[in-house]
Amino acid sequence: MESKRQQKHAKLLQKEIGEIFQKEAKHLVGKAMVTVTRVFVSPDLSVAKIYLSFLLADTQATYELIQEHKKEIRHHLAKRIGKSVRIIPELAFFPDDSAAYAQHMDQVISNLDIPPASEEDEEEDI
């Protein structure tokens, strides 16, 4: 269970890192849209787990490029929030594949062959 302090810090990081990907780190992502879906912060606020979702891009290549430039992203973050927080957290990026999983499950459900209920079954339900 995250404390209010962790949740507040996570929201701040989510907002600021999202803006960094839109403005300062545009050269890293190119035309891709990177969304910060979730952020979890350690109790001492020194580590942030950041889950990213990618649109219009090669997910793996973009993710690897972001991993290589973690220090640069952290530096941009320090410029933005350095005066309001004591510790700039270490950033750990993870791909968020929940949207792809939801799409897969939607496809599985739509491909199910469910026969219609017989009249006898419907009468028993009443």
C-alpha positions, 0 to 999 in steps of 0.5 A: 500500500502506497502512502499519500506521499508516495502517491503524490510524488508518483503523480508529479513524476508521471506528469513531468516525465510525460512532458519530457517525452513530448518536449525535451526527449522528442529526439529519442522517440521520434514520431512515436507517442509515449505514454506514462501509464503508471509510476510506482515510487519506493517508500524512500522516494529514491527509485521510481518504476515507470511503465510506458506505453508506445503508439505508432512505433517499434516498441522494442527499439524505442524502449531500448533507446529510452533505456540507453538515455535514462541519465539524460531523462533523469537530468531533464527531470532534475531541471524540472522538479529539482527545487521542489523535491529533495531526491531525484529518483533513479528511473527504472523504465518498463514497457506496459503491455496491458493495452496489448493484452486487453486487445488480445483478450478482446480478440479471443472473446470475439472468436468464441463460438457460443451457441444460442440458448435453447427455449427450454433453458430460457424457461428454466431461468424464469 
